[in-house]
């Protein structure tokens, strides 16, 4: 099914119930990651990279002042997407909804990339055919499709 549909009043969610179910589960898992101990989760290193690679003290200070706001924004984005997926929100996306969707899809793909060991184009290519036991690579690719389709829908002529 087509994930997003442009109508006269804006962009609408067009996912099937099965697709919504998968994405609902993923947003809930992302919220659990964001609510958990980020210091021990390798996803945090990718979501919140050091601001100063050569200065651990400056990076720690930067993180001290910014991380809680970044976590709050990522949590809000995931909550917004979750509300759309579960039917708590409907109609046309607002510009804030569009940004929440784009950012949440990025965070979901980043989280799965960490779990798959993808850090660059070479490791991404190597992850094809990897036995993850749950089809995680397929989910990663599907999220890329959903994200690409949203960008195309948002930038299509009205």
Phi and psi in degrees as a GROMACS rama.xvg file:
@    title "Ramachandran Plot"
@    xaxis  label "Phi"
@    yaxis  label "Psi"
@TYPE xy
-79.124  122.242  UNK-2
-63.8656  -35.0906  UNK-3
-136.31  146.675  UNK-4
-131.092  132.458  UNK-5
-93.0061  126.695  UNK-6
-120.762  179.102  UNK-7
-57.8294  -33.9884  UNK-8
-92.9191  1.40997  UNK-9
133.753  -162.339  UNK-10
-90.6361  135.308  UNK-11
-123.744  154.517  UNK-12
-75.9029  131.253  UNK-13
-125.489  18.5002  UNK-14
-72.1965  149.477  UNK-15
-70.6983  166.054  UNK-16
-64.4  -34.8252  UNK-17
-64.5376  -44.6561  UNK-18
-63.6081  -41.9391  UNK-19
-60.064  -40.5125  UNK-20
-62.0952  -45.0141  UNK-21
-62.103  -48.6628  UNK-22
-68.4961  -33.0484  UNK-23
-61.632  -46.614  UNK-24
-60.6639  -42.7267  UNK-25
-64.9668  -40.8058  UNK-26
-67.5414  -35.0017  UNK-27
-65.3221  -40.6124  UNK-28
-65.8701  -39.0387  UNK-29
-62.3459  -42.3955  UNK-30
-61.6263  -37.7286  UNK-31
-64.4253  -40.7733  UNK-32
-61.078  -46.442  UNK-33
-67.8601  -28.1814  UNK-34
-84.1497  -12.4073  UNK-35
-87.3159  -164.55  UNK-36
-83.4862  93.6335  UNK-37
-65.9969  -26.5794  UNK-38
-63.7487  -26.8866  UNK-39
-102.457  -0.397613  UNK-40
-102.215  124.472  UNK-41
-61.6158  -20.909  UNK-42
-61.923  -35.6718  UNK-43
-61.0329  -37.0282  UNK-44
-62.933  -30.6163  UNK-45
-85.5714  -38.2152  UNK-46
-72.8014  -33.0252  UNK-47
-129.459  69.7885  UNK-48
-67.6824  160.131  UNK-49
-59.9938  134.738  UNK-50
-75.2337  -28.4837  UNK-51
-130.784  95.0993  UNK-52
-59.3357  -33.5467  UNK-53
-95.6521  5.74318  UNK-54
-139.494  88.5914  UNK-55
-60.3476  -34.7845  UNK-56
-66.6829  -43.449  UNK-57
-66.6274  -37.8439  UNK-58
-64.1845  -42.7444  UNK-59
-63.3308  -40.8784  UNK-60
-66.1431  -43.3846  UNK-61
-60.6284  -45.2674  UNK-62
-61.605  -40.656  UNK-63
-58.1621  -35.5352  UNK-64
-90.1123  -18.2871  UNK-65
-118.161  -25.9187  UNK-66
-61.3656  -42.1813  UNK-67
-63.6828  -38.1319  UNK-68
-67.4138  -39.4581  UNK-69
-65.972  -41.891  UNK-70
-62.6246  -43.7189  UNK-71
-60.777  -42.3949  UNK-72
-66.9405  -41.8455  UNK-73
-65.0554  -37.2591  UNK-74
-66.1686  -42.0345  UNK-75
-62.1681  -42.9143  UNK-76
-60.0522  -47.0072  UNK-77
-63.3411  -38.5644  UNK-78
-66.1828  -39.0582  UNK-79
-62.9494  -47.941  UNK-80
-62.9183  -42.9593  UNK-81
-59.2302  -41.4243  UNK-82
-62.3283  -40.1003  UNK-83
-65.9149  -41.4646  UNK-84
-68.5361  -32.2662  UNK-85
-94.4315  0.317546  UNK-86
87.5582  2.91326  UNK-87
-68.6674  -22.4842  UNK-88
-124.145  147.022  UNK-89
-154.594  179.393  UNK-90
94.794  -151.778  UNK-91
-92.7033  146.044  UNK-92
-65.1639  142.191  UNK-93
-85.1487  169.865  UNK-94
-62.4602  -32.9037  UNK-95
-67.0184  -38.7133  UNK-96
-62.4915  -44.775  UNK-97
-57.5626  -46.8385  UNK-98
-65.2064  -39.6168  UNK-99
-61.3426  -43.88  UNK-100
-61.8263  -48.6961  UNK-101
-60.3941  -44.699  UNK-102
-69.3049  -40.6121  UNK-103
-65.9828  -42.9938  UNK-104
-60.9527  -38.8816  UNK-105
-62.1572  -46.1402  UNK-106
-63.4814  -38.3222  UNK-107
-64.2842  -45.6112  UNK-108
-64.9488  -39.0992  UNK-109
-63.8297  -43.0489  UNK-110
-60.6371  -46.0668  UNK-111
-68.4038  -36.7701  UNK-112
-58.8192  -41.4683  UNK-113
-62.0509  -45.2552  UNK-114
-63.5345  -31.4503  UNK-115
-86.866  -10.1286  UNK-116
81.0036  21.6086  UNK-117
-85.0923  119.602  UNK-118
-123.372  -16.3475  UNK-119
-159.924  -176.423  UNK-120
-61.7179  -35.8737  UNK-121
-67.2865  -45.5013  UNK-122
-72.9191  -25.6797  UNK-123
-66.4015  -44.3642  UNK-124
-63.5701  -37.6636  UNK-125
-67.8154  -25.7614  UNK-126
-74.2956  -14.1129  UNK-127
-64.3909  132.171  UNK-128
81.0254  -1.62527  UNK-129
-66.5119  139.233  UNK-130
-84.9414  95.962  UNK-131
-93.8817  -10.8463  UNK-132
82.3549  -18.3163  UNK-133
-131.875  10.3661  UNK-134
70.4089  30.4088  UNK-135
-60.6115  -34.9014  UNK-136
-64.6017  -37.4839  UNK-137
-64.3535  -40.1128  UNK-138
-64.3804  -42.526  UNK-139
-58.4484  -47.0881  UNK-140
-65.7559  -41.522  UNK-141
-61.9813  -41.7795  UNK-142
-62.0385  -35.7885  UNK-143
-63.0353  -41.4644  UNK-144
-62.2394  -46.7381  UNK-145
-60.3159  -44.4675  UNK-146
-64.9257  -43.9411  UNK-147
-62.296  -41.9554  UNK-148
-64.5171  -38.5537  UNK-149
-64.0555  -44.7417  UNK-150
-60.7874  -45.1938  UNK-151
-62.4863  -40.1937  UNK-152
-67.3876  -41.0992  UNK-153
-67.3737  -31.432  UNK-154
-96.9884  -1.48635  UNK-155
-71.7377  156.661  UNK-156
-63.0068  143.247  UNK-157
